[in-house]
Amino acid sequence: MLRTTSPTPRPPRLSRAALIMGVYTLLGVTAVVWSWLRGDGDVYRMPSSTPSRMALSPLLGLLLGLVVVFLSRWATRRFDWARVLHREFHAIVYELTSREIVLLALFSSVGEELFFRGALVPHIGVVASSVIFALLHFRRDRRFVPWTIMSFVMGLVLGVMYVEVGDLGGPIVAHFTINLLNLAYIARTVLRA
């Protein structure tokens, strides 16, 4: 009698969301290690940071994030380029669960802010770090040019917030709010043609 064996079980493949979270974790760890190797004591705070500014920083970040989300929704209703971006991103993120959206928003906001604002701004400045941030959001398709431009502008705004307030609390909260609310909206909303 011929005995058959079942195939060897394979570990589950990492989801796209898990891979992206891994990249953002690596980006954040790189920022911390790089800053430590340069002799910077704290990648989160600038020397100009004060307790009162640190307390205000997350509130400013939340306000900025909500304004950007409002402007994003307004642009989607008003401009063809924004609707094109929405449809393109919807095709990528529509399968994400609520948990994945929260985790992606959290990992991207912390990882990118630690690296682009915390590690880069003190050494290359707001403009140069914003250019690099925009290049991370670059795609060769011209339909994504507005996204790259918006990423550059947001890099400038978040960089200035970091310099003026003196810590990453505001930029992280703003970035998290924008990514969380916009990802959830894009994933769950199918725009009519």
N, C-alpha and C positions, 0 to 999 in steps of 0.2 A: 504494500500500500504506500502511495506517495504522500508524504507529509508536506504540507505547505506552511510556510511561516508568514506571518504578517510583516509588512515592511517595517524597517526600523523607524520609530517615530522621529520626526525632525523637530527641532525647536522652532517655535513660531518666528516668522520673519518680523523684523522690526517694521513698524508702521512708518509711513513718511513723517508723521508728526513726531514719533520717537527719535527718528534720525535728526530732524530739525532741532529738537530740544537738546540733543547731544552736541550739535554744532554750537548752539548758543551757550551751553555750559562750558564748552572748550574755549569759546571767545571770552567769557567772563573770567575763567581761570587764567587764561593767557594775560588778561589785563592785570589781574592781581599779582601774578608772578613777575611780569615785566616791570610793573611799578616797584615791586619789592626789590628786584635786582638792580634797578636804577637808584635805589636808596630812598624812594618815596615811601613815607610811613603809612599813608592812608589814601587809597585810590578813591574812596567814597567822598571824602571831604577835602576842601582846599584850605590852605592856612588862614584865609580870610573868614572862614565859617564861624558863626556865633550861635549860641543856643537859641536865641530868639529867631534868627533866620532859619535854623534847622526846624523849628516848630512850624514856621509859616510855609516852608518849602513844599510839603505834600499838598497843602491846600491850594497853593498856586498851581501846582502840577495838575490837580484835579480840575480846577477851573480851565486851565489851558486845554486839557484833554477834552473836556466837554464842548468847548468852543470849536475845536478842530472837528470833532464828531458832527456837531451841528452843521459846520461848513461843508463837510463831506456829503452829508445827506442832501443839503441844499444844492450842491453841485450836481449830484446824481439826478435830481429832479430837473435841473436847468440846462445841463450841457451834455452834448452827445459824447464827448471824450470821456466824461465821468461815467456815463452809462456803459460805454465800451469797456472801461476798466472794471466796472462792477461785474459785467457778464463774464469777462475773462477770468477774474478771480473767483467768481462763483463756480465756474467749471473745475477749479482746482480744489476749493475748500468745502464744497457742498456736503461731502461725506463726513466731515469732522463732527465728532460728538461734542457736546457742551463741555465735557471734561477736557478734551483735547484743545478746545478753543481757549479755555482758561489757562491751561498749562503752556500753550504756545505764546499767549499774551504775556504771561509771567516770565518765561524763560527768555523771550526775545527782548522784553523791556530791560530786564536786569543785565543780560549778557551784552546787549548793544550799548547800553548806557555806561556800564563799567568800562568797556573797551573804547568806544568812540568819544565819550565825554570825559570819563574819569582818567583813562590812561593817555589818550591822544591830546586832548585840549591843552593841558598844561605844557606840552612840549612842542606841538606844532601849530597850535592856535585853533580858534573856532572855525575859520573859513576852510583851512586845509582839512581838518577833521570832517567837516560837512561835505566836502568834495568826495572824500573817501567813503563816507556814509552813503552818499548818493550813488557812487559807483557800485556799491553792494546791491543797490536796488535798481541797477541798470539791466535792461533786456534789449536785445538787438531789434526787436519789433518796434516800429515807430509808434504803435498804439500805446506803448508804455512810457513814452517820453514824459507825459504829464506826471506819472508816478515818480519818475526819477527827479523831476524838478521839485515836486512836493517834498520828496525825501531830502533834497538839498536845503530847501527852506526850513523844514522841520529840524534838520541838523543845526542850522544857524540859530533857530529859536531855542532849542534845547541846550545848545552850547552857551548861548548868552545867559540863559537861566542858571546854568551850572556856575558860570563865572560870577554872576551878580549875587546869587543866593549863597554860593559857597559849598553846596553839597548836592549829591545826586538824588535826594528824596523827591524833589519836584520833577526833574526829568524822568525818573523811573515811573512815578505815578502818572504823569502825562502820557508817556509812551504806553504804559499798561492800559490806561483808559481808552486810548485811541485804538490800540490793537484789539482789545477785548470787545468793545462795542462795535467796531467796524467789521471785525471777523465774524461775529455772531450775526450781524445784519446781512452781510454779503452771503454767508453760508445759508441763511434761512430765507432770503428774499430773492425770488425770481422776478426779474423785471420784464414787463410786457414790452413787446417790440414797438 
